[in-house]
Amino acid sequence: MLKTTALREAALSRLRQTVAQIEPAEALGRQARGALLIDIRPAEQSAQCSASSACRISRDKLELQIEGVAADASQSLVLMCASGVTSLFAADSLLRMGYGEVYSVDGGFTRWQQEGLPVASVEALSAEQRQRYARHLTLPEVGEAGQLRLQRATVALIGAGGLGSPAALYLAAAGVGKLTIIDNDRVERSNLQRQVLHKDASTGQPKVNSARATLEALNPDTQIVTLNTRINSDNGRQLLSGHDVVIDGSDNFETRYLVNDICVALGIPNVHASVFRFEGQLSVFWPAQGGGPCYRCLYAEPPPVEFSPSCSEAGVIGALPGIFGTLQASEALKILLNIGQPLVGRLLHYDALAGRFAEFAIETDRSCEVCQRASGRCG
């Protein structure tokens, strides 16, 4: 024990020579000038109270998540623990990683509070939520800040069928704050081969009721709003307004064009997918984001009825909507977290029989009146 204590004191002595320690007031000043103040105390401590505007990354996740908040190694970093000791070791680790300007707050958060510097209670996950979303929290691209962002998010799903089922399941499991499910159909036994939200006992029930029961049992954190109605030109704008993302799982062209036009007008990303027999396609239509194309840019008008049979007429392999609904959920999560590259301007195609994915570029149609109207160039 004595030897361990001596080694620790020797390490601290060395670190005090190599790591710059600054007073809490100086740390506040550096923060005001652009330095990133990071509270590295355990999450259960920093969740109760932290320095105002501090980024919170617990010590055990610092090296894993630091690049998510400070990708530039020249970024000035100020680390604060409870007493100013753990932050010395943490600062030394970041210096070894290549960060050039790292400081440790002398006396830590205890001294910060004693000197009356600004603090704030912070939004935080509960212990149960930390367990539920543990695999998200270890991802540098998500972390606690990203998970809290998901909890504030709202997503509208058009349809609780083959595409909407997996999309809803994975969005609810991910902790999205509110899911609005719009569908006026009832569960039929022929749905159960692919519409995994529903059970045999749900046959005859409104799909939205069956969906709510399944999703609430999966994750009580997510608020499920169900609308047993069909989206149309009279109610569509009101139904979709205020959502962060729309997932289009509809199975007819009339609804697809309507959802597209409303999303373009409102500036909401439309995560679209469709499936047919053994093939499917996926894209994100979001003209408000960098002038990307909309659904009408890809298909200016619907094909003749004889060339567009429904699933009930043409059939579909059951797993295919599962694949594409899950991909829709993935694209929605990327958008909500502002990570990765959403499929804007790209169409992903999958041939299940060949087992082959292909990607195609989609150009914005400069003559598309829906895009032009939304951007104010006409009408």
Order of alpha helices (4+ residues) and beta strands (2+ residues): alpha-beta-alpha-beta-alpha-beta-beta-alpha-beta-alpha-beta-alpha-beta-alpha-alpha-alpha-beta-alpha-beta-alpha-beta-alpha-beta-alpha-beta-beta-alpha-alpha-alpha-beta-beta-alpha
